[in-house]
Amino acid sequence: MHYMNQNDVSRRDVLRGALVGMAGLMVANRLSFGAAAGPATRPVAAAGKAKSVIQIWMWGGPAHLDTFDPKPEAGGDYCGQFTKPIETNVSGMRICELLPQLAKHADKYSIIRSMTHGNNAHETASYMVQTGRNAGERLVYPCAGAVVSLFRGSDAGYRGLIPPYVVLTEPQGRFSESGFMSNKYRPFATGGDPKQMPFAVEGVVAPGISDSRQLARRDLRNSLDTLGHAAAIDPQIQAFTATGDQAYDLITGDAGKVFDVSQEKDAVRDRYGKNTFGQSCLVARRLVERGVPYITINYKGWDTHKQNFQTMRRQLPEMDAGMSSLLQDLADRGLLDSTIIWWGGEFGRTPKVQWEAPWNGGRGHHGKVFSAVVAGGGFKGGHVVGASDAKGEEVKDRPVYPCDLIGSMYALLGIDGSAKLPNPQGIDTRVLPTATDGVKTAGILKEIM
């Protein structure tokens, strides 16, 4: 009789063992994941005007006086270098002089000039703006993208191969986007840079590996998958096989090509701007065309403590080209009526310029009043909601709190603000805060809905 020692183990045995172990881990992960994934009954969203959201997240907090709430009359210590705001195609609506293309599309969007929460810390302000909740509570609530993923994603009938909540290109990173809900509702962060060819999307596009090579890898995997062949009748194994096939369909099929902006004409890519933000806007439009419910463009670089005006002169033209092209293309393709665009950051910047060293013309954090922009999906264009005071330091008229804006978007998406959110501890948690939660509110934005 021949006794096998460790040196007799063949490469095929090792591969078989690895496959068995991997499959076992996948089954365990799926079972545990499914148990915590969500409610026993599928979430229900009514038929809303909006089907998708594109969130342009201005990471760091953009200066409201240097974008959509100019104050030239306040003097140079406040308006700094931007003394000549331009008129838009809506009478009486002025914006920064570095946004000439957006000025031509003001009839498509509305400006909220009285956003407020009073918090000046990045982490907590980001949480408040993206969840509509107070910071520092016992529970960490999901952000708007995760809530839309719950009510408009796979639990609610979405069957696209692209995940229902996508972030271009990296997570916002200051809090857990899905909160107390399952990681199932966290965003798929693409990684990579859409201005690069190819756009190396994490897990979808591998630079230097052709589709034919990817398919050869799949065939090799299938030939070695003795566990899958032996247990083909097991529903869990069948589910994993289907998941693997879907993954390869995403990588090599038509779905993954949504990230390939080289399919667009050069003139279109030039109009958006061949920079990270401009091409992210183009990818976002393509994702909306595929029915993806929520897309965040994580636009970094707005924490302008130093050299604020140099940064504005560099980045505002990029923002102008990308955002105006997005508005134009969605409108031309009949998609703006069903797509919400939400522009904004965690707060504004201090209205009085910090000329002294070490800031040398910077602006600090300012949560007392700041601006947001909304368009499409049922929001009216060409309006200004609320107002800041003469120097942009305080709310003068019609305060708008984060839960007011988020609640307005939920209403347009057909999401009931009183609906329950799945909580792993069985706590009664709702989409929007109730009167007993102590969250400031002035009501949804009926004036532009």
ZALUMKE-903379 format. One record per residue: x, y, z of N, C-alpha, C in turn. Coordinates in pm, whole numbers, plus 32768, in hexadecimal, padded with zeros to 4 digits. Example, Ala and Ser with C-alpha at 12.3 -4.5 7.8 and 13.67 -1.06 7.14 Angstrom:
% ZALUMKE-903379
85277DC7830C84CE7E3E830C85287EB6830C 85057F1F82C485577F9682CA850A80038313 
***
This chain:
% ZALUMKE-903379
80557F8980008000800080008058807B8000 803080DC7FB1807D81577FA7804181C08004 809381F6805C8062825E80B6809282E58081 803183428072805183C6803B808F841D80A8 81008457808A813584BC80E4811F854580A6 814885AF80ED812A863680C0816C8656803A 81D586108018821986297F9981CF85EF7F22 816E85927F41812585527ED580AA85A37EA8 808D86127EF0801586607ECE802B86A67E48 7FD0868D7DEB7FDE86C87D667FA987567D62 7FD1879C7CF87F9E88257CE57F0788257CD8 7ED187BE7C987E4087B87C887DFC87A87D0F 7E3987587D6A7E0087487DF07DFE87CD7E3A 7E6B88187E2C7E72889B7E6F7E0588F87E3A 7DF888FA7DB47D92894F7D787D0689267DA3 7CF088A17DA77C6D886F7DD17C50889A7E60 7CB5888B7EB77CA288B47F437C8889487F50 7CD089977F017CBC8A277F077C308A4D7EDA 7C028A097E6F7B7C8A267E3E7B128A007EA5 7B25898C7EE57AC689627F4C7AC389C87FBE 7B3B89F27FEA7B418A5480567B038AD7802F 7B208B057FB57AE88B837F877A508B7B7F7E 7A1F8B0D7F48798F8AFE7F3C794C8AFB7FC5 798D8AB6802479568AB280AA794E8B3C80E8 79B78B8B80D779B58C13810C794B8C6780C8 793B8C55804678D68CA37FFE784A8C80802E 78318BFD804377AE8BD4807477958C0F80FE 77F98C06815577E98C3C81DC77D08CD181D8 781C8D178185780A8DA7817C77818DCA8146 77558D7F80E376D28D9D80AA76638D85810F 766E8D16815976068CF981BC76028D628229 76778D88825D76798DEC82C776528E758292 767C8E948216765B8F1381DA75C58F1E81C2 758C8EB2818F74FE8EB4817274AB8EC481EF 74DA8E8C825E748D8E9682D874858F24830A 74EA8F7482EB74EC8FFD831D74D0906282AF 74AC9030823B74A6908881C8743490EC81CE 73C390CB82097357912A820572D890F28240 72689136822671E99110826271B390908227 715790518271711B8FD5824270C48FEE81C8 7086906481C270369087814E708290EC80FA 706C90E5807970B3913F8020708691CE8035 70E2922F803570BB92BB8043706892E77FCB 700C93407FE36FB4936D7F796FC694037F67 6FE2942D7EED6FE894BB7ECB6F7A94D67E66 6F3395427E796ECA95677E1B6F0995957D98 6EB695A57D346EE795D67CB36F00966C7CBE 6F7E96937CD16F9E971F7CDD6FC4975D7C58 6FD197E07C576FFC98267BDE708D98037BBC 70DD97EF7C23716C97D47C107188973F7C15 71E697137BC2721096887BBF72A296787BE9 72F096E27BD9737F96DD7BF973A9975F7C3A 741B97577C80745997CD7CBC74EC97D07C95 751B98447C6B75AB985D7C5C75D198C27CC5 761E98977D26764C98EF7D9076DA991F7D6F 76EA99A17D62776F99DB7D4E779D9A0A7DD7 77EE99B57E17781999CE7EA0789A9A1F7E9F 788F9A9B7ECE78FF9AFA7ECE794E9AE77F50 79A29A817F4F79E99A567FC77A439AC87FFB 7A299AF080767A779B5980B57A259BD580D2 79B99BE9808579639C5B809B79869CD18043 79389CE97FD779579D587F7C792B9DDF7FB6 79709E487F8F794E9ECE7FBE78CF9EFF7F79 78689F1C7FC877E99F477F8C77F79FCE7F48 784AA0297F80785CA0AC7F4378A7A0A57EBE 78F3A03A7EA97942A02D7E2F79009FD47DC7 78859FA87DE178409F4F7D8377B49F837D63 77529F637DB976C79F807D9876859FEB7DEF 76D2A02E7E43769AA0997E9676FDA10E7E9E 771DA14B7E2C7782A1B67E2B7753A2337E77 77B5A2777EB77795A2EE7F0777F8A35F7EE6 77FBA3927E6D785DA3FC7E4C7848A47B7E9C 77CBA4957EC377AEA50E7F0E77E8A50A7F9B 780DA4947FCB7844A488805278D3A4BC805B 7914A4CE7FE9799CA5037FE77A05A4977FD9 7A80A4C27FC07AEDA4687FA17B12A406800D 7AF9A428808C7B18A3CA80F77ABAA35380F7 7A4FA35B80AA79EEA2ED80A279EDA2AC8017 79E0A2FD7FB079DAA2C37F297A64A2A67EF1 7ACBA2E07F2E7B52A2C57EFF7B67A2EF7E6F 7B9BA2957E1D7BBDA2B47D937B44A2B37D35 7AD4A27D7D647A61A26C7D0C79FDA2DD7D22 7A10A3487CD679C2A3C27CE97956A3D77C7F 7951A37E7C1C78F5A3937BAC78A1A3167B90 7843A2F57BE877ECA2817BCE779DA2977B4D 777DA2287B0C773BA2327A8976A7A20F7A95 7658A24E7A3F75CAA22E7A3575BAA1A879EF 7554A1607A157533A0E179D674C2A0F67972 7493A08979387420A09478DD739CA09E7929 73A5A0AC79AE7330A0C87A027343A1527A3F 72E9A1AA7A2572F7A2357A507307A23F7AE8 736EA2887B127385A2A07B9F73D7A2357BE6 73F7A1C87BA27448A15D7BDF74D8A16D7BB1 7530A1947C0E75BCA1A67BEE7610A1377C2D 767BA1117BE876D9A0AE7C1D7767A0DD7C01 77C9A0927C307855A0BA7C22787CA0CB7B90 78D3A12B7B787900A14B7AF0794BA0DA7AAD 797AA0787AFA79C3A0077AC079679F947A97 78E39FAC7A9878839F447A75782B9F7079FF 78669F99799078179FCD791F77BE9F6678DC 77EA9EE778D677979E807897771F9E5E78EE 77359E53797076C49E3A79CA76619EAE79C9 76929F2679B076399F9A79A875D39F897937 75F89F4178CE759E9F2C785D75359EC17879 75459E7878E874E99E0A7907749C9E207989 749A9E9D79BA745B9EB77A3C73C69E977A3D 73889E9579C872FB9E7079C272E49DDD79E1 73509D8F79E673449CFF7A0073599CDD7A94 73959D387AE273B29D187B6E73829D887BCA 73769D677C4973559DCA7CB073C49DCD7D18 73DB9E447D4D74439E597DB174029E687E3A 74339E1D7E9A74099E2E7F2574789E7B7F6D 745B9EF57F9474C29F4B7FCF74B89F538067 74679EFE80A274519F078133745F9E7F8177 74B39E28813F74D39DAA818375179DCA8209 74F89D7D827175349D9882F2752E9D1D834D 75949D0F83A075929CAE840E75EB9CDB8482 76429D3D846976939D7784D3770C9D2884FE 772B9CBD84B7779C9C6884DE78149C858484 788A9C9584C179009CB98474796A9C4B846B 79469BCF848E79A59B5F848879849B078410 79EC9AE383C279D59A96834879829A18835F 79AE99C583C07970994283D278DD994E83F8 78C2999F845F783899A9849077E099F6842E 78159A5E83EF77C69AA9838D77A69A528313 78069A0282E677ED99A68276777D99458298 778399108311771C98B2833D769398F5833D 768B996E8372760B99B5837B75D299D282F1 76279A01829575F79A27821075CB99AD81C1 760F993B81D175F098C7817F758A986781BD 756A987B823D75059825827D7489987282A7 749798F682BD7428994482F2741499318387 747798F883CA746E98DA845974D2992D84A9 74BB9933852C751C997485847595991B8597 7609995885A37682990C85C0768898ED8655 76CC987E867676E0985B87027672980A8741 761197DC86F175A79788872775DB96FA873E 758C96AB878475B4962187A375C195CE8724 756A95E686C4756A959A864875AE95EA85D9 75F195A1857F762895DE850675C895BD8494 7586962284607521960C83F975619603836E 751C95C28311755195BA8288754396408240 759D965881E3759596D18191752996C08126 750E972D80E074A3972C807B74BA96C28010 753896B07FE67555964C7F7F753295C07FAB 754E959E8029752E9519805C749795068067 7450956E809073BE9565809A73819551800F 73B2959B7FAD738095877F2473A394FC7EF2 741994CA7F16743F94427EF073DF93DC7F2C 73B093F47FA5734F939A7FE472CA939D7F9A 729894157F7E721194227F45720D941B7EAD 727F942B7E6D728394277DDB72E493BF7DA4 732593767DFD738A93147DD4735292897DC2 73A792247DD97383919A7DBC731091697E12 7301919D7E8D729091767EE1720C91A37EA6 7211920A7E52719792457E1C718692297D87 71D091C67D5471BB919C7CCB722491C87C67 728992147C9272F3923B7C36734391C07C0E 735891AB7B8D739B91327B5D7416914F7B07 744691C97B0C74BC91EA7ABD753891A77AF4 759A918B7A9C761891527AC9766E91BA7B11 765D923A7AED76A292A57B34766192B47BBD 76AE92BD7C29767392D07CAE7619934C7CB1 75B3934C7D07755393BB7D077587943D7D43 75F994387D88763294AF7DC876C694B17DA6 76ED95127D537776951A7D1F77B5959D7D49 783295977D73787E96117D9078F4961C7D31 7901968E7CF2797196AF7C9B79C997137CE7 7A4096F07D0F7A7F96707CF87AA2962C7D7C 7A9896757DEB7AB7963B7E6E7A4F96687ED3 7A3796167F3B79D2963B7F9E79F196C07FE0 798897018011799A9781805479F5977180CD 79EB96FF81117A5396D5816D7A4D970A81FA 79F09763821A79ED979C82A07988975882FC 793996FE82C778DA96B2831978AE963882CA 786B95DB830E783A956382CC77BA95838280 77BF957A81FB774E95A681AB76CE955881C7 76DA94D881E77662948881FE7633948A828E 768094C982E7765694D58372763D944F83B2 75CC944583FA75AB93C8843F7574935F83E0 755993828364752793208304759A92C982D2 7578925F828E75DA9201825A763B924481F9 76B3920C81EF7714923C818D76E2922B80FE 767991E080EE763C91CF806A76189255802D 75FD92B8808175CD93398051763D93A18048 76B793778062772893D1804F774093E87FBA 778194567F967798946F7F07780594177ECD 77FA93FF7E4D786793C37E0178C294357DD4 793A943A7E0D799A94A27DE979EF94717D75 79EF94BC7D087A30948D7C8E7AC7948B7C98 7B0294E47CEB7B9294F47CE37BB7952C7C5A 7C38952E7C3C7C6495597BB97C4D95ED7BA0 7C5B96127B227C4B969D7AF87C0E969D7A6D 7B9496D17A5C7B5196CA79D97B93971B796C 7BF19773798F7C3797BC79257CA4976778E5 7CC896F779277D2C969C78F27CEA96347896 7D2F960C782F7CFE95A677D47D57952B77DE 7D2294B6780B7C9794A578357C8094D578C3 7C0294EE78E37BD7950F796A7BDA948D79BA 7C3C94807A147C5294017A5B7BF093F47AD0 7B7793C77AB27B0F93B67B187B2E933A7B6A 7B2B93497BEC7B4F92DD7C487AFA92607C2D 7B3C91F27C0D7AF891737BF97AB391647B73 7AB691CC7B207A7091C67A9F7AD291D67A2C 7B2992397A337B8A925379C97C1692437A00 7C6091E479CA7CEB91CE79F37D4791F97980 7D94926479927DEB929279267E49922378F7 7E55921578737EB191B4783A7E789128782C 7DFC9110785B7DBF908C784E7D48909777F0 7D519055777F7CE8905D771A7C6F90097742 7BFE902276FD7B858FD277167B9F8F3F76FA 7BEC8F2276917C058E96766E7C538E5176DE 7CB08E99771A7CFC8E5D77887CA38E497803 7C498EA8781B7BEC8E98788A7B938E1C7874 7B658E0977FA7B118D9577DC7B608D1477EB 7BDF8D1777C57C338CA077D87C438C80786C 7C4E8CE678BD7C548CD0794E7BD48C917982 7B618CC1794E7AE28C8679797ADB8BF37953 7B078BD478D97B038B4978AD7B5C8AF17904 7BD28B2479287C2B8AD879817BEA8AC37A09 7BAE8B2C7A3D7B698B207ABE7AFD8AB47AB8 7AAE8AB77A4C7A418A567A407A7689C87A35 7AE789B579EE7B1D892E79DF7B5388F77A62 7B7E894F7ABB7BB489257B3C7B4A891C7BA9 7AD3894D7B8C7A6B89567BF37A2488D07C06 7A6C88707C3B7A3087ED7C5279C587F27CBD 79D3884A7D1D796B88577D8478E988867D45 78F488EA7CEF787C891D7CAE783888B47C58 788A88607C13785087F87BBF780C878E7C14 784A876B7C83781487017CD77796872C7D1F 778D87AD7D3E771D87DE7D8E76C288397D3D 76BA881E7CBB766F88777C6375DC88807C87 75A888197CCA751A881C7CEB74FF886B7D6C 7568888D7DB5755588D87E317533896A7E10 74C5899F7E46749B8A277E2175018A927E48 75498A7E7EB875AE8AE17EDF76208AE47E78 764E8A6D7E4F76B98A677DEC76888A9F7D67 760B8A807D4275D48AB77CC775D28B4F7CCB 75AE8B857D4075AA8C167D4F76338C547D3C 769B8C107D7677228C447D6777538C3A7CD8 772D8BCC7C9477538BBE7C0777158C2E7BB5 76958C4C7BD176538CB87B8976958D3E7BA6 76BC8D537C2577008DCF7C4977848DDD7BFF 77CF8D6F7BF6784D8D727BAC78388D917B1A 77D18D537ADF77B48D6F7A53778F8E027A3E 77418E397A9D771C8EC67A9377978F207A9E 77F48EF77AF5786F8F477B0378BC8F4C7A80 78C58ED97A3C790C8ED879BC78BD8F227950 78388F1D795977E88F6C78FB78049001790E 78179029798B783690B579A878C090DA7972 791F907F798479A9909B795C79B8909A78C3 797E903778827997902677F3791F9047779B 78AA905777D77831906F7788781791037774 779A91237752777591AA772F776A920577AA 774291CC781C7727921E789377A1926D78BE 7813922C78C5788C926F78F378BC92DD7897 788D92DA781978B8934077B9787F93C977DB 782393CE783B77EC944F7864785994AB7899 78C5947078CD793494BF7903799894EA7898 798794BA782079E894D377B579C195537769 79F395C5779779CF964477587A12965676D1 7A6E95FC76AD7AAA960576277A4295E875BB 79D095AF75E3796495997584791F961B755C 7934968475AA78FA9706758A795097507524 791297A974D8795D97FB747979BA985874C4 7A2D987474867A8E98CE74C47A52995574E3 79F99984748C79BB9A0874A279699A097522 79289999754178D9998E75BC7935998C7634 799F993C762E79FD9935769D7A4199BC76B4 7A5F9A0276497A9C9A8776567A3C9AE97698 79BC9ADE7676795A9B3B76AF794D9B277745 79509AAB7772794C9A8F780279CF9AB67846 7A3A9AB477FC7ABF9ACE78347B089A4B784C 7B7E9A3D78127BCB99C078227C1D99C478A2 7BD699D5790F7C0E99D279957BB9997379E8 7BE499557A607B9E98F07AB17B0D99147AC9 7AF199917AED7A6599B77B077A1299B37A88 7A4499EE7A1D79F699F179A279D399667970 7A34990D79717A1A9885794179C4983779A4 79CA98597A247970981C7A8678E098427A69 78CA98C07A43784398EB7A1D7811989D79A3 786B988479447846983978CD782397A978F1 7872976A7947785396E2797477CE96E079C0 77B697477A127738974D7A5C76C0975179FE 76CB979F7993765F97A179317649971778F4 76B596D278D576AA964D789A766B95E978FD 768B95F8797D765195A179E375BB95BA79F2 7592963779EC7502965779F174BA9619797A 74FA961C790674BD95DF788F74A8954A78A2 74F9950B78F874EA947C7915748A9463798B 745394CD79C373F094BC7A2C742994AF7AB8 74A994D27ACC74E494CA7B5174A195337BAB 746E950B7C20741E95677C72746C95D97CB4 74E995C07CDF752E96297D2B75C2962A7D06 75F2969E7CDD767F96B07CB976B497287D04 772397187D48776897887D8977EB97A47D40 77FF98227D1C7881984E7CEA78C8988F7D5F 792F98517D8F797998847E0379E498E57DD1 79C299647DD67A1499CD7D9A7A689A0E7E08 7AE699E87E0E7B3D9A147E7A7B809A9A7E5C 7BB79AD77EC87C099B4D7EB57BCC9BD17EDB 7B619BD17F2E7B199C4D7F4C7B2F9C7E7FDA 7B8D9C4480207BAB9C6E80AA7C179CDB80A4 7BEE9D53807C7C4C9DBB80517C749E1880C3 7CB79DE081287CEA9E3481957D559E948164 7DA09E6981027E0A9EBB80CA7DF59ECB8033 7E1C9F3F80017E189F597F707D919F347F33 7D299F647F747CA19F487F467C8B9F737EB5 7CB79FEB7E927C97A0207E0E7CE79FDC7D9F 7D609FB37DBF7DAC9F667D5C7D669EE27D3E 7D339EA27DA77CEA9E247D947C6A9E3B7D44 7C219EA57D637BA59EC37D1B7BC19ED97C86 7C2C9F217C697C4B9F3D7BDC7C739EBE7B90 7CA69E5D7BD77CCC9DDE7B987C559D7F7B8C 7C049D747BF57B9D9D0C7BF97B139D397BC9 7AF19DB87BDB7A6B9DE27BB07A559DD37B1A 7AB79DF07AC37AA19DD67A357A8A9D437A16 7ACF9CE97A5E7AB59C597A4D7A269C377A75 79FC9C6B7AE979749C517B18790D9C8A7AB8 79279D007A8578CC9D437A2878B59CEE79AB 79219CBD797079169C6E78F478D09BE8790E 78FA9BA1797678C29B1D798F78309B2079B8 780E9B797A1477859B7E7A4777249BB579DF 774D9C1A799476F59C51792C76DD9BEC78BD 77459B9F789877349B38783076D89AC97861 76E39AA778E0768B9A41791975FA9A6F7912 75DF9AEB793A75579B21793375239B2078A4 75779B4F7847754D9B5777BC75309ACE7782 758A9A6D7799757799E9776074FE99A2779A 74EA99AC781C7474996D785873F499AA7821 73F39A2D780F737D9A6F77D773669A447747 73D19A4376F773C59A1F7669739699907656 73B9993876B5739698AB76A97314988876F2 72CF98EC7723725098D57768725E989377F0 72D498A2782D72EE985F78AD72ED98BE7925 72F19941790C72F9999E797D727A999B79D1 720899867991718A998379DC718499107A40 71D498A87A2971D198347A82725398227AD0 72AD98847AC8732E987A7B0C734698F57B62 735698E07BE37379994D7C3E741099647C3A 743799E07C2B74C39A067C4074C99A567CC1 75229A2C7D1B75319A6D7D9D75C49A947DAC 75DD9B177DAD76659B4D7DBC76749B8A7E47 76E39B6D7E8976FE9BAD7F0977669B607F58 77929B9C7FC677F29B5F802077C09B6280AE 781B9B4D810D77F39B41819877D39BC781DA 780A9C3381A677EE9CBA81D778259D1D8172 78209D9F8192785D9E04813E78E49E2C8175 79129EA1814D79919ED6817E79789F5D81C0 79D29F84821979C1A003825F79B8A07681F9 794EA0C78206793CA13581A679AEA19A81A8 79E3A1B6821E7A53A21482257AD4A1CA8204 7B1AA1FB81A17B96A1BB81747C01A1C881E0 7C4BA15E81F57CB8A15E82567D39A181820D 7D54A20282047DC8A23281B97E4BA21B8204 7E42A21382887EBBA20E82D97F03A18982CB 7F84A18782EE7FD2A10A82F07F9DA0B48363 7F9DA02E83567FD39FE282E47F6D9FC88275 7EF5A003827F7E8A9FE182217E9DA0248199 7ECBA0A1819A7EEFA0E5811D7E81A0E280B4 7E0AA10C80DF7D99A11180817D48A0928081 7D36A05380F57CE69FDA80FF7C609FF48140 7C0F9F8C81447B8D9F9381877B809F1881E2 7B4C9F2D825B7B389EBF82B87AB29E7B82A7 7A8E9E2483067A109DDA8302799D9E34832F 79289E2482F178B79E79831478349E2B8304 77FD9DFA837377829DAC836D77049DFB838A 77109E7E83AA769A9ECF83CA76419EE48351 767F9EF782DD76329F078261768C9EE181EC 76529E9B818D769D9E72811576399E5680A6 766A9E31803376149E1E7FBE76109D8D7F90 75A29D6A7F4F75939CEA7F09754A9D087E87 75599CAF7E2775159CBC7DA674CC9C3A7D89 74519C447D5A74059BCD7D3273CA9BE37CA7 73BC9B767C5E73829B7C7BD8733F9AF87BBA 72DD9AFB7B6072A39A827B2972549A2E7B8B 721C99C27B5771D599617BA9715999967BED 71249A077BBE70AF9A447BFD70CD9AC87C3F 714D9AE97C5171729B6E7C8371649BD57C11 71289C457C30711B9CB07BCF71A29CF67BBC 71B99D2A7B4572309D787B2B72149E0C7B31 727E9E5C7B3672709EEC7B2D72429F327BAA 72529EF27C1E72259F2F7C9B72989F3C7CFE 72899F997D5B72E39FA77DCD72909F937E4A 72BC9F377E9F72769F1B7F1B72C79F577F8E 72869FA77FE272C79FDF80567331A0478032 736EA07D809A73D6A0E280867430A0E780FF 74AEA10880E5750CA1298151750AA1C08165 7547A1ED81D17549A27D81EA75ABA2C4818D 75BDA34581A17609A39781437699A36A8133 76D1A32A8199775CA2FC81917767A2638188 76F7A21F817D76FAA18E81727721A14781F2 7705A18782647730A14E82E476C2A101832D 7644A127831775D3A0EB835C7561A0D582FA 7502A07F83217488A07082D27431A0EC82E7 7407A129827B73AEA19C8281731DA1738270 7306A1128218727CA0ED81F67274A05A81D4 720EA017820271E89F8D81E2725C9F2B81FA 727B9F0C827872E39EA7829072BD9E218253 73209DDC821C730D9D5581E673719CFA822C 733D9C99827673929C3C82C073AB9BBF826B 74159B73828874329AFD823773BB9A9E8226 736F9A87829272FF9A28828472919A5F822A 72889AE5821C72269B2081C0724A9B00812F 72C99B0F810E72F69AF2808672EE9A5C8068 73209A0A80C4731B997A80AE728B994880A8 7237997D810171AA995680FF7166997C807D 718D99EC804271559A167FC1717D99B57F53 71FA99897F55722799297EF071DF98A47F01 71D098767F7D718897F97F9470FA98017F5F 70B898747F77702F98847F48702898787EB0 708898B57E6A708898AD7DD870AB98227DA6 70F497D57DF87117974B7DD570A996E87DFB 704097187E3C6FD496C17E676FF496717EE4 7056969F7F32707D965A7FAE7035969A8024 6FEA964C806B6F9D967C80DF6FFB969A8153 6FFC971681807054973D81EC703796F7826F 6FC096C1827F6F9D967A82FB6FB495E482F2 6FE595B5827F6FFD9525826E706D94F682CB 7067947882EF70CB943F8349714C941D82FF 71BB942D8345723C93FF83147261937E835E 72A0931F831972C792A2835B733492BA83C3 73169296843E737692AA84AA739A922384E7 741991FF84ED74409179851C741D916085AE 740791CA85FC73E391BB8689734D91C286A0 730291CD8635727291D38640723C92588670 728E92C1866E726393458699720B9383862C 71A593CB86567149940C85F8718F948685BD 71C494788543720C94E384FF71C49507847E 71BB95888462716E95B983F171C69602838C 7193960F831371DE965182A8720196E082CE 71A1972A830071B897B48329719F97C283C0 71E1982283FF71CD9835848E713D985F84AD 711098388522708A985F8550709798D685AE 7025990985DB7024997F8631706E996686B4 707498E986E070B598C9875F714D98BB8753 718398C286DA721398AE86C67266992C86DC 7224999E86E9726D9A1A870472BB9A51868F 72969A2C861572DB9A5C859C72959AD98569 72E09B43855172A49BBF852272709BAF8494 71FB9BE6847B71BF9BDF83F771689C5A83E0 71639C84836371099CF2833E70A99CC782D0 70AA9C4482B1704E9C0F824C70909BFA81C5 70569B9D817A708E9B7E80F6707F9BF38097 70C49BEC802770D09C5C7FCB705A9C647F69 6FE29C7A7FA06F6B9C7C7F4C6F709CE97EE3 6FB99D567EFF6FBE9DC67EA270049DA37E1F 70509D377E1E70929D117DA070729C817D79 70059C4C7DAF6FDD9BC27D8E6F569BC37D45 
***
